[in-house]
Amino acid sequence: MAFYNGEIAERRLMWYPPFSKIICVQFQGASQTLVPQAAKFYLKQLGALSLLKQKIQILGPIPSPISRIKNKYRWQMLIKCRNDDELDKILRDAETACRKNKNYKAVSIIIDKNPNIIY
């Protein structure tokens, strides 16, 4: 019971599940310069998040812990929130904006709600 109480207190403090939802947005592509640029562009498109009436925390974008696999560079950002359903449209709109930008067409964007592992 002591382990549980310590763990749940730490999760509450750090705002981890079950006290929040986590979304991982991953960016990957062959260009070492375009992948981080696309990630930063995506972040700028998330301005509408400030209009939501819930606490939201964005971590990143930063290089993924495994920053390159099979000659693909990888960056990611984490978004912590109370209700991830409210974010769907904003996340998809940001993804659409990146895809419409000719500079970032070769960068893949993966939105993973409540990921089991952050890689």
Secondary structure as UniProt FT lines:
FT   HELIX           2..14
FT   TURN            17..18
FT   STRAND          21..29
FT   TURN            32..33
FT   HELIX           34..45
FT   HELIX           46..51
FT   STRAND          56..69
FT   TURN            70..71
FT   STRAND          72..81
FT   HELIX           84..87
FT   HELIX           88..100
FT   HELIX           102..104
FT   TURN            105..106
FT   STRAND          108..113
//
